[in-house]
Amino acid sequence: MSDLHARSGSACELCANTENLSAYAVPPDSDGSTEQSLLACNRCQDQINNPDNIDINHWRCLNDSMWSQVPAVQVVAWRMLTRLSAEGWPQELLEMLYLDDKTLAWAKATGEGQSDADTVVHKDSNGAVLSAGDTVTLIKDLDVKGTSFVGKRGTAVRNISLVQDNPEQIEGRVNGTQIVILTKFVKRAN
């Protein structure tokens, strides 16, 4: 804690408040070290941990603190600006903020800023969500392009993998050959 006070000048590293300060271990994998923590006031910590309590005007302080050279401060600044980006001015600050690849990966590690629209969801013919490693069954005979065989209806395809950028395609082995299968032609095995 004394290292955090020395680094920050005994002020909140986000809003510069000098009262009610404590160490904030930046999730998700902080070991509590000075490098993975920051000194923050109770008000900042409460709003970080409880999105319902956010006072957007309080976070105008990020206009200054986002330029910190401390990765833990940069991570929290990125997360809060991302959380508030619909307000306009935080989006402008976010566009100016540069994080190196390692720091950006840390900032994104909690899933902050990812909407459901960003997530590709694979569903079978019945609407059941598919996951990598699932077993599916073909619901119709499929001509397999580039081969001389037909994937027969009722064939089990084990240990499927998902095509990451296309929710309508999965991959799996049929007759020993790795093929791409449209999700509308499979159902998940129970």
C-alpha positions as CSV (number, residue, x, y, z in Angstrom):
1,M,0.0,0.0,0.0
2,S,2.9,2.4,0.7
3,D,4.1,1.8,-2.9
4,L,0.7,2.9,-4.2
5,H,0.8,6.0,-2.0
6,A,4.2,6.8,-3.3
7,R,3.3,6.3,-6.9
8,S,0.1,8.3,-6.7
9,G,1.2,11.0,-4.4
10,S,-1.5,9.8,-1.9
11,A,-4.4,10.7,-4.3
12,C,-6.9,8.6,-6.2
13,E,-5.2,7.6,-9.4
14,L,-8.6,8.1,-11.2
15,C,-10.1,11.2,-9.8
16,A,-7.3,12.8,-7.7
17,N,-9.5,12.7,-4.5
18,T,-7.3,12.5,-1.4
19,E,-9.8,11.0,1.1
20,N,-11.0,7.5,1.7
21,L,-8.3,5.8,-0.3
22,S,-7.6,2.1,-0.6
23,A,-5.9,-0.3,-2.9
24,Y,-8.1,-1.6,-5.8
25,A,-6.9,-4.9,-7.3
26,V,-7.7,-4.7,-11.0
27,P,-9.7,-7.8,-12.0
28,P,-9.8,-10.5,-13.2
29,D,-6.4,-11.9,-12.3
30,S,-4.8,-9.4,-10.0
31,D,-2.3,-10.8,-7.6
32,G,-2.6,-7.7,-5.4
33,S,0.8,-6.4,-6.4
34,T,1.5,-2.7,-7.0
35,E,1.7,-3.4,-10.8
36,Q,-1.8,-4.9,-10.8
37,S,-3.5,-2.5,-8.5
38,L,-4.2,1.2,-8.2
39,L,-5.0,3.6,-5.4
40,A,-8.7,4.6,-5.6
41,C,-11.2,6.5,-3.5
42,N,-14.3,4.8,-2.2
43,R,-16.5,6.8,-4.6
44,C,-14.6,5.5,-7.7
45,Q,-14.5,1.9,-6.4
46,D,-18.2,1.9,-5.6
47,Q,-19.0,3.1,-9.2
48,I,-16.6,0.6,-10.8
49,N,-18.1,-2.3,-8.8
50,N,-21.8,-1.2,-9.0
51,P,-22.7,0.1,-12.5
52,D,-26.1,1.2,-11.2
53,N,-24.4,3.8,-9.0
54,I,-22.6,5.6,-11.8
55,D,-22.5,9.4,-11.8
56,I,-21.3,10.1,-15.3
57,N,-20.0,13.5,-14.5
58,H,-17.7,12.1,-11.9
59,W,-15.9,10.2,-14.6
60,R,-14.9,13.3,-16.5
61,C,-11.8,12.9,-14.4
62,L,-10.7,10.2,-16.9
63,N,-9.9,13.1,-19.3
64,D,-6.7,13.4,-17.2
65,S,-6.1,10.0,-15.6
66,M,-6.4,8.1,-18.9
67,W,-2.9,9.4,-19.8
68,S,-1.3,7.7,-16.9
69,Q,1.7,5.5,-17.7
70,V,0.5,2.9,-15.1
71,P,-1.1,0.0,-16.9
72,A,-3.6,-0.7,-14.1
73,V,-4.9,2.9,-14.3
74,Q,-5.1,2.6,-18.1
75,V,-7.1,-0.6,-17.8
76,V,-9.7,0.9,-15.5
77,A,-9.9,4.1,-17.6
78,W,-10.5,2.0,-20.7
79,R,-13.2,-0.1,-19.0
80,M,-15.0,2.9,-17.6
81,L,-14.9,4.8,-20.9
82,T,-16.1,1.7,-22.6
83,R,-19.0,1.3,-20.1
84,L,-20.0,5.0,-20.6
85,S,-19.3,5.2,-24.3
86,A,-23.0,5.7,-25.2
87,E,-22.8,9.2,-23.6
88,G,-20.7,10.7,-26.4
89,W,-17.8,12.4,-24.7
90,P,-16.4,9.1,-23.2
91,Q,-16.4,7.6,-26.8
92,E,-14.3,10.5,-28.0
93,L,-11.8,9.9,-25.1
94,L,-11.8,6.2,-25.8
95,E,-10.9,6.8,-29.5
96,M,-7.8,8.9,-28.3
97,L,-6.7,6.3,-25.7
98,Y,-3.9,4.0,-26.9
99,L,-3.1,0.8,-25.0
100,D,-0.4,-1.7,-26.0
101,D,-1.6,-5.2,-26.9
102,K,-0.9,-6.7,-23.5
103,T,-2.7,-3.9,-21.6
104,L,-5.6,-4.0,-24.0
105,A,-6.0,-7.7,-23.6
106,W,-6.0,-7.2,-19.8
107,A,-8.7,-4.4,-20.2
108,K,-10.9,-6.7,-22.3
109,A,-10.4,-9.7,-20.0
110,T,-13.6,-9.1,-18.0
111,G,-15.7,-8.8,-21.1
112,E,-16.4,-5.1,-20.6
113,G,-17.6,-3.6,-23.8
114,Q,-18.6,-6.8,-25.5
115,S,-22.3,-6.8,-26.4
116,D,-24.3,-9.9,-27.2
117,A,-24.3,-8.7,-30.8
118,D,-20.5,-9.2,-30.8
119,T,-20.8,-12.9,-29.8
120,V,-21.4,-15.4,-32.6
121,V,-23.9,-18.0,-31.5
122,H,-24.3,-21.3,-33.3
123,K,-27.8,-22.9,-33.2
124,D,-28.9,-26.3,-34.6
125,S,-32.1,-26.8,-36.7
126,N,-34.2,-26.8,-33.5
127,G,-32.7,-23.6,-32.1
128,A,-30.5,-25.3,-29.5
129,V,-27.2,-23.6,-28.9
130,L,-24.2,-25.5,-30.0
131,S,-20.8,-25.6,-28.3
132,A,-17.4,-26.8,-29.4
133,G,-17.1,-30.5,-28.6
134,D,-20.8,-31.2,-28.9
135,T,-22.1,-34.2,-30.8
136,V,-24.7,-33.5,-33.5
137,T,-26.8,-35.7,-35.8
138,L,-27.4,-35.1,-39.5
139,I,-31.1,-34.6,-40.2
140,K,-30.9,-35.2,-43.9
141,D,-28.6,-36.8,-46.4
142,L,-25.8,-34.4,-47.5
143,D,-23.7,-34.6,-50.6
144,V,-20.2,-33.8,-49.5
145,K,-18.5,-31.6,-52.1
146,G,-15.1,-32.8,-53.3
147,T,-15.7,-36.4,-52.2
148,S,-17.6,-39.4,-53.5
149,F,-19.7,-40.1,-50.4
150,V,-22.9,-38.9,-48.9
151,G,-23.3,-38.0,-45.3
152,K,-26.3,-40.1,-44.3
153,R,-29.2,-38.9,-42.3
154,G,-28.8,-40.0,-38.6
155,T,-25.0,-40.0,-38.8
156,A,-23.5,-38.7,-35.5
157,V,-20.8,-36.1,-35.8
158,R,-18.7,-36.1,-32.6
159,N,-16.5,-33.3,-31.2
160,I,-17.6,-30.6,-33.5
161,S,-15.8,-27.3,-33.8
162,L,-17.4,-23.9,-34.4
163,V,-16.6,-21.7,-37.4
164,Q,-15.9,-18.5,-35.4
165,D,-17.0,-15.9,-37.9
166,N,-20.1,-17.7,-39.3
167,P,-22.9,-18.8,-37.0
168,E,-24.4,-21.0,-39.7
169,Q,-21.4,-23.3,-40.1
170,I,-19.7,-26.0,-37.9
171,E,-16.9,-28.4,-38.7
172,G,-16.8,-32.1,-38.0
173,R,-15.6,-35.5,-39.2
174,V,-17.9,-37.6,-41.4
175,N,-16.5,-40.9,-42.7
176,G,-13.1,-39.9,-41.5
177,T,-13.1,-36.6,-43.5
178,Q,-13.2,-33.2,-41.9
179,I,-16.1,-31.2,-43.5
180,V,-18.0,-28.0,-43.0
181,I,-21.6,-28.6,-42.2
182,L,-24.5,-26.0,-42.2
183,T,-26.1,-25.8,-38.8
184,K,-29.6,-26.0,-40.3
185,F,-28.9,-29.6,-41.2
186,V,-28.0,-30.9,-37.8
187,K,-29.6,-31.3,-34.4
188,R,-27.7,-31.5,-31.1
189,A,-27.5,-35.0,-29.6
190,N,-28.8,-35.1,-26.0
